[in-house]
Amino acid sequence: MIWWSFWNLVLVDTELIPSLPRLVFLILTGSKLYAFLVGSGLLASGVEHEELLSVAEPLLSDLSNIPRPQEPQTVYTGGDYRCQADLGFQTHFALAFELPDGWHKEKEAIVLTVLQILMGGGGSFSAGGPGKGMYSRLYVRVLSEHPQVQSFSAFNSIYNHTSIFGIQATTGSDFAPTAVDVAVKELIAVATPGHVDQIQLDRAKQSTKSAILMNLESRMVASEDIGKQVLTYGGRGTTYYVLTSCPSL
């Protein structure tokens, strides 16, 4: 619910609502096709263009042919949202801040991604096996030092014109106030010159490049990447640009 606290959002284009069940059908039944609706665009990976048209046209041809509407304005307001839930003795919280301009400032968006990997974090028990994420700042400085914390991770959400970065955590209710203070201190520390050494930074850059290349091996991820870039920039940039941007940060 942190997004509702931060922005005045318009989330759904009502013109597209009637087509959503058919698009879900398209995704689930295509043997070679991975397709998603992003804004008002249909995208695919791993399929011939003519084959895509033969499947998509009967499903989407009745949609109104109207000019692309102006993107709704997102207004960052800040604030907080609190919810009482039956979680036993656990408390979940997230503390985050806005980074204006989002993907339209590519270099800053890449910095935000590297920062998220640099801080890292995770759970007190890693389902990925021993050692997963144990060298990230939040694992070393928080999870290893405070057994009361069940999970403690950095996160980001980047959109066209805005983004947020912060820390989300799960802890015992009696330790929650202290955990919030720890999150504040970690955010201040990573922004303080001299508090991040070069080894940590280089590891985060390499991990970012590795994650990009591994994710793009999936057709599903590649499809989503194509659509987001076309709708944001009007075309798809090269992976090489992102990979060469990381070392210069």
N, C-alpha and C positions, 0 to 999 in steps of 0.2 A: 504493500500500500504506500510505499515511500513516493512513488511516482504521482499519486493523487495529491500528496501533501505538497509537492514541489511545483507542479504546473497546473495551469488551466488548460486541459487537454480536450481535443476532439479526436476520438480514437477510430471511429468507423465511418466510412463513406457509405451512406444509406443507399446510394444508387446501386451499389454492388451487392447488397445483402441477398437479393433473390438468386444470385449466381453461386453463392458459397456452397450449398450442398452438392451442386454439379461439379464444382472444382475439387471437392473432397473425393468424389467418386472418381474423377480423372486421376488423382494422385494414387489412390489405392488400387486401381485396376490396371494401370499401365505396367507392362512387364519390363519395358526398357526406359520408361519415361519418369523423370522426377520433375514435377511442375508445381509452382507455388503462385499464389496471387499476392503481389506486392504492390500496394497502392492500386493502380488500375492497369497493371501489366501482367502478361503471362510469359513465363520464362521456362526454359528446359535445357537439360544437358544430356548428351549421349543419345540423341535422336536426330534423324534427318529432318530438314525443314519441311518438306512436303508431307512427311508422315505426321509431324506435329500439327500442321494445318488441317489435315484430314480428321484428326481427333478433336481439335479445339474449336473449329468453326461451327459444327452442329451444336456445341454446348454454349458458345458465347455469342453467336451471331445476332441474337435478339437483344443484346445489351444496347442501350442508347448510344449512338455515335455523337458524343458531345465533346467540346474542347476540354482539355485537362483542366480541372478546377485549380484555383490558387490554393497552395498549401495552407492549412489552418495555422494561425500564429500560436506558438507556444509561449506562454508568459510564465517565467520563473517567479514564484512568489516566496518560496521557502515555507517553513512551518514544520509541524510535527503531527503524527497520527499515532494514537494509542488505542489498543484493543485488548479487552479483558477476555481471555480464553481459558478453557480447561486444559492446561498444559502441565498439571501437577506442580512441581517446584522448579520448572524451567521458565526462563525469560529469553525471548528473541528480540534483538534490536538491530537497527541499521543506522549509521551516521554517515551522511553524504553531503557533498557540495557540488554546485554546478560549475561546468566548464562551458562557456558560451561558444557558439558557432559550430560545434560538432564536427561532422565529416567535411564540412565546407572549409575547415582549416585542417588539411590533411596532416601536416606535421605535428600539430598539437594533439590530434586524435591518435597518431602513432605513439607519441610520448605517453599519452594516457594508458595505452595498451601495455607498453613496456613497464610503466609504473605499477600497473596491476599485477604483472608477473613478478616484478621485483619484490613487492610486498607479500604476495602469495598468501600463505596460510593454509587452512584445511581443518580437518577434524582431529579430535584426540585419538581416534582410531581411523586408519586409512584403509579403505577397502581395496585400494590398488596395490597393496603389499608394503612391506617394511621399507622405509626410506623415502617414500613418495612425498615430495615437497618439503623435506625436512631441512633444507638449506635456505628456504625463503625467510625473509625477515620476520614475518609474523609467527612462523612456526618456531624459530629459534628464540625470539624475544618475548613471545606471549604464551603459546601453547606449551612450550617446554618449561616455562616458569610458573604457570598458574594451572594447577590440576583441576580447579573449579570450572574451567572453561571447556565446554564440549566442542565448540567450533569457533573459528575466528578467521575470517577471510576478507581480502580486499576484493572489490567488484567494480565494474564500470558498465554503463549503458550509454551508447553513443548513437545519436540520431543526426538528422541533416543539419539542424541549426542549434542544437544544444546537446549537452551530455552531463552525466553525473559520475562522480567517483567517490567511493567511500569504503567503509568496513561494515560487514554484517557478522553477527555473532550469536551464539547460543550459550547460555551459562545458567548456573543455579540462581534462583531468584534473590537469594541473600547476597550474592556476589555481583549482581547486575550493576549497581552504582559504581563499584570499583572497575568493572569491565568497561563501562562507558568512559571513565577517566583514562584507562589504558588505551582505548581506541583514539582518544583525543591526543594523547602523548605520542602515539605512533605516527599519526598524521602530521603532527608538528615536527617530529624528528626527521621524517623523510623529506620534508621541505626545508630543513635547516642545512646550509652549506657545511660540508665536512662530515656529515653523519651517514653518508652512503659511500662506501669505498669502491674503488674501481673494479675489483673482482666481482662484487655483487652486481654492479651495473652491467659489466660485460656478460655475466651469466644470464641476466634478464634479457639482454639483447639477443643472445644466441637462442634462448628458449622461445622468444617471440618469433624469430624466423623459423625455427623448427615447427612450432605450432601452426604457423601459416601454411607451410608446405604440406604438413601432414593432413590438415583439414581439407585442403584443396584436392587431395586424392579422392575424396568422396564426391560423387556426382551430385548428391543432394546439396552439399555445401557449395559446390561450384555453381549450381543453378541459382542458389540464393545470392551468391556473390555477384553473379552477372546482373541479376535483376536490380539489386540495390545500387550497383554502380551506374547502370543505365539510367535509372530514375533519379539518381543524385547528381551525376556529372554529365549525363547525355551520352555516355560511352563507357567502355570498360578499359581501365588502365592496366598496366602490366604488373605482374607480381615482382618483377625485377626492381621497379621503382620503390616498392615498400621495403624489399630486402636491402637495398642500398641506402635507404634512409635511416635504418636502425643504427649502423655504426657511427653516424655523424651526430647522434643525440648526445 
